Amino acid sequence: MSLAGKQILLVIGGGIAAYKSLDLIRRLRERGACVRPLMTAAAQQFVTPLAVGALSASHVYTDLFSREDEQDVGHIRLARECDLIVIAPATADLMAKMANGLADDLATAALLARDKQVLVAPAMNPRMWENPATKRNVACLKADGIAFIGPMRGEMAESGEAGLGRMAEPLEIVGAIEDMLSARSRPLQGKKAIVTSGPTHEPIDPVRYIANRSSGKQGHAIAEALARLGAEVTLVSGPVTLADPAGVNVIHVERAEDMRDAVLNALPADIAVMVAAVADWRVADASTHKIKKQPGEGPPALVLAENPDILATVGHHQARPRLVVGFAAETQNVSVNGRAKLERKGADLIVANDVSPETGIMGGERNSVRLIYREGEESWPELSKADVAAKLAEKIAAMLGNA
Ligand code: CTP
């Protein structure tokens, strides 16, 4: 894709990976983009403004208190007069400041004043990336709708340590920039989507619960894929160990009833994709105290009550989204059972899969699905859950476009 006429504000943070930002500037300019570089003080310890200025053919912005820079464009205009802000490399410090809204230098002030999308390419030592403080900051930035590329797994330039922390390669960053700037690749711009994902936990007492084997991988990947196509996504997630996906508003719930409430609260929407493995039953009268063993009395009997069917509720709601998609987890008669669910739950599309233990789908990385519509069916080959998500998001965009 050509980036002709696109204006990129490139914020270079202070890390050894800053040397790669020089190549990034070249790659962006090759594709016709204008790059306006902004360097933090630390970045200037790794690469010089002279090199950055020469490669970008632009003034290099460095100082919040420079009269010359402020008179030229100023930090507000710097943040606004661009199509996209890219931070590469983004250090742990820069992300921490952003997550907390600090603005004590030109980079952070411009980032706080922005009204444009931001793409962050983190680079740091794996221990710094794994630190709970960094994790909190990254989760916070993702919840604010900031996009990430990387970090990648690999050896660190400075210490030789291996792990997650290497900055994405310049061409990978260019790919992410192209994705974000291409209107063609954002057919769901302006559309609202609700996605459910993961299992639910139904309490027996304060320490025990009923759950299932859903990992949330497929639902989370779908939320992220819809967001990548431009949708404004609310992901209602049951308890999972996954990170919140990029650019998605995530609501964490435990019980099916809480999931239903969160979904109904997120209406109206254009699209609903109900991927969660909602527990069909909850314990009718969950105990508020830990149930103790009663010597001689044997185990207690659990009385179950039926949970609300969230998909059916949405599929028959007066504010029904234009497109309602459900999943069907089956272990036999996938097509017949899937079609019955399509009818019963008022869905436009059911994505059916065989979750028999031997398929390894539940909790695994891959999925093999059959799409059941009102007017037909199609089977997809076995794909990674990320690829199923990307294809499904495209399919949803096409179905909405045709509707
Ligand atoms: N679903 C839901 N709320 C429920 C149960 C299921 O929203 N209480 C949704 C799931 O998210 C999925 C679809 O309904 O999109 C089908 O879920 P599945 O577990 O396959 O089917 P069930 O309705 O539970 O039917 P059964 O257990 O008979 O297969």
Boltz pocket constraint, residues with backbone or C-beta under 6 A from the ligand:
constraints:
  - pocket:
      binder: B
      contacts: [[A, 196], [A, 256], [A, 274], [A, 275], [A, 276], [A, 277], [A, 278], [A, 279], [A, 280], [A, 307], [A, 308], [A, 309], [A, 310], [A, 311], [A, 312], [A, 325], [A, 326], [A, 327], [A, 328], [A, 329], [A, 330], [A, 341], [A, 345]]
      max_distance: 6.0
